[in-house]
Amino acid sequence: MNELEESFIKFICTKLANGKRKIELEILNDLIDDKDYIFPNDISQTNVFNIFTNKFPTGSGKNTFKDCIFIEDTKISKTFKTCLENDEFKSMVKEIIEYALDQYNKHFKNTYKDTNFVLYQKYTYEDACRLLNWQHNEVPLNIGGYKYDQTTKTFPVFINYDKANDIQDTIKYEDHFINESQLIAISKSGRTTSSDDVQNFLYAKDRGIEVHLFVRKNKDDKTSKEFYYLGNMQAEIEKTKQFMMPNTQKTAVEILWQLDTPVREDIYRYIVEE
């Protein structure tokens, strides 16, 4: 295989072969069969289109697969079409799709409510941005615990449950579960109860915003950096408290969250126990 073919294979393997969503795999199958793909006329359209045209990545990630353009307009791109003329390449792509669809059917088919997520399955930051149908990926540094996406009205919250002792006081958040159904989480520092992000949390239901919870035990997972998906949650407005973060001049807001679905016992114990 030439360098471009290898790059396409690597893209499909690293981004799509885990089978966490079906639509990309169906589109790939259609492209191989040289069919025009009719994109769904909804919010996922831009997201999926951007994935196949390298418009989804941001920052340095944009260069990693800059030549992996699968689609031009709604047709297969000339570069991908040329690669498919190599029978070995074509057969390998088909094999990966087959494997990915098998993974989807085994692990990711039974999604939670009307989301693309499965309770207690693990997802990276990039998986979350993709499966929430965001138009562009966000680097973890820009998410910084949580980020609101205006277009999709989704608000994922990412929690590292065990905090390292040597982190700065301004980011030493005491997020913790009270029980399987309740979680106390702290806003970013420098926030008050009237800050935009806090207001979006508190009035999420009224504003049609979905808050999604992702938790991992700690950051020691150097390779996959995955979080357990724990479903939607709602803020208890009357239990919200603004406070001064210890050893700093910064305010923050403590929010009590009610999870829509209590955390499964084995996952809960794994996260909270020493």
Solvent accessible surface area in square Angstrom, and as a share of the most:
residue,aa,sasa,rsa
1,M,90,0.40
2,N,84,0.43
3,E,152,0.68
4,L,50,0.25
5,E,12,0.05
6,E,98,0.44
7,S,28,0.18
8,F,0,0.00
9,I,21,0.11
10,K,123,0.52
11,F,12,0.05
12,I,0,0.00
13,C,60,0.36
14,T,79,0.46
15,K,53,0.22
16,L,5,0.02
17,A,13,0.10
18,N,49,0.25
19,G,0,0.00
20,K,13,0.05
21,R,17,0.06
22,K,76,0.32
23,I,31,0.16
24,E,0,0.00
25,L,1,0.00
26,E,70,0.31
27,I,0,0.00
28,L,0,0.00
29,N,51,0.26
30,D,31,0.16
31,L,1,0.01
32,I,11,0.05
33,D,81,0.42
34,D,84,0.44
35,K,113,0.48
36,D,76,0.40
37,Y,31,0.12
38,I,147,0.75
39,F,20,0.08
40,P,38,0.24
41,N,148,0.76
42,D,83,0.43
43,I,82,0.42
44,S,15,0.10
45,Q,72,0.32
46,T,55,0.32
47,N,0,0.00
48,V,0,0.00
49,F,50,0.21
50,N,9,0.05
51,I,10,0.05
52,F,0,0.00
53,T,14,0.08
54,N,16,0.08
55,K,101,0.43
56,F,7,0.03
57,P,28,0.17
58,T,47,0.27
59,G,55,0.53
60,S,97,0.63
61,G,33,0.32
62,K,84,0.35
63,N,103,0.53
64,T,89,0.51
65,F,18,0.07
66,K,121,0.51
67,D,78,0.40
68,C,1,0.01
69,I,48,0.24
70,F,0,0.00
71,I,2,0.01
72,E,79,0.36
73,D,116,0.60
74,T,60,0.35
75,K,117,0.50
76,I,23,0.11
77,S,0,0.00
78,K,160,0.68
79,T,59,0.34
80,F,0,0.00
81,K,92,0.39
82,T,84,0.49
83,C,4,0.02
84,L,17,0.08
85,E,134,0.60
86,N,48,0.25
87,D,112,0.58
88,E,116,0.52
89,F,0,0.00
90,K,65,0.27
91,S,64,0.41
92,M,73,0.33
93,V,0,0.00
94,K,91,0.39
95,E,117,0.52
96,I,20,0.10
97,I,2,0.01
98,E,127,0.57
99,Y,119,0.45
100,A,0,0.00
101,L,41,0.20
102,D,61,0.31
103,Q,36,0.16
104,Y,30,0.11
105,N,77,0.40
106,K,133,0.56
107,H,78,0.35
108,F,14,0.06
109,K,111,0.47
110,N,129,0.66
111,T,54,0.31
112,Y,21,0.08
113,K,118,0.50
114,D,127,0.66
115,T,19,0.11
116,N,41,0.21
117,F,1,0.00
118,V,20,0.11
119,L,41,0.20
120,Y,37,0.14
121,Q,48,0.22
122,K,74,0.31
123,Y,0,0.00
124,T,35,0.21
125,Y,27,0.10
126,E,54,0.24
127,D,12,0.06
128,A,0,0.00
129,C,1,0.01
130,R,11,0.04
131,L,3,0.01
132,L,12,0.06
133,N,23,0.12
134,W,5,0.02
135,Q,65,0.29
136,H,87,0.39
137,N,19,0.10
138,E,39,0.18
139,V,55,0.32
140,P,67,0.42
141,L,163,0.81
142,N,87,0.45
143,I,0,0.00
144,G,42,0.40
145,G,25,0.24
146,Y,15,0.06
147,K,63,0.27
148,Y,50,0.19
149,D,27,0.14
150,Q,128,0.57
151,T,70,0.41
152,T,22,0.13
153,K,86,0.36
154,T,11,0.06
155,F,1,0.00
156,P,1,0.01
157,V,8,0.04
158,F,9,0.04
159,I,6,0.03
160,N,27,0.14
161,Y,31,0.12
162,D,62,0.32
163,K,63,0.27
164,A,57,0.44
165,N,143,0.73
166,D,130,0.67
167,I,48,0.24
168,Q,126,0.56
169,D,52,0.27
170,T,36,0.21
171,I,82,0.42
172,K,70,0.30
173,Y,37,0.14
174,E,117,0.52
175,D,16,0.08
176,H,77,0.34
177,F,14,0.06
178,I,86,0.44
179,N,57,0.29
180,E,62,0.28
181,S,27,0.18
182,Q,41,0.18
183,L,0,0.00
184,I,25,0.13
185,A,8,0.06
186,I,18,0.09
187,S,2,0.01
188,K,44,0.19
189,S,23,0.15
190,G,41,0.40
191,R,69,0.25
192,T,47,0.27
193,T,51,0.30
194,S,85,0.55
195,S,24,0.16
196,D,118,0.61
197,D,23,0.12
198,V,0,0.00
199,Q,47,0.21
200,N,22,0.11
201,F,6,0.03
202,L,15,0.08
203,Y,74,0.28
204,A,5,0.04
205,K,167,0.71
206,D,121,0.63
207,R,102,0.37
208,G,48,0.46
209,I,13,0.06
210,E,68,0.31
211,V,4,0.02
212,H,0,0.00
213,L,0,0.00
214,F,0,0.00
215,V,0,0.00
216,R,16,0.06
217,K,35,0.15
218,N,43,0.22
219,K,127,0.54
220,D,101,0.52
221,D,46,0.24
222,K,148,0.63
223,T,132,0.77
224,S,47,0.30
225,K,90,0.38
226,E,36,0.16
227,F,1,0.00
228,Y,34,0.13
229,Y,0,0.00
230,L,1,0.01
231,G,0,0.00
232,N,11,0.05
233,M,2,0.01
234,Q,68,0.30
235,A,18,0.14
236,E,44,0.20
237,I,76,0.38
238,E,134,0.60
239,K,109,0.46
240,T,25,0.15
241,K,118,0.50
242,Q,87,0.39
243,F,67,0.28
244,M,111,0.50
245,M,5,0.02
246,P,94,0.59
247,N,133,0.68
248,T,21,0.12
249,Q,168,0.74
250,K,95,0.40
251,T,34,0.20
252,A,0,0.00
253,V,0,0.00
254,E,37,0.16
255,I,3,0.01
256,L,16,0.08
257,W,3,0.01
258,Q,62,0.28
259,L,8,0.04
260,D,58,0.30
261,T,43,0.25
262,P,77,0.48
263,V,6,0.03
264,R,118,0.43
265,E,104,0.47
266,D,83,0.43
267,I,13,0.07
268,Y,29,0.11
269,R,126,0.46
270,Y,113,0.43
271,I,0,0.00
272,V,48,0.27
273,E,88,0.39
274,E,214,0.96
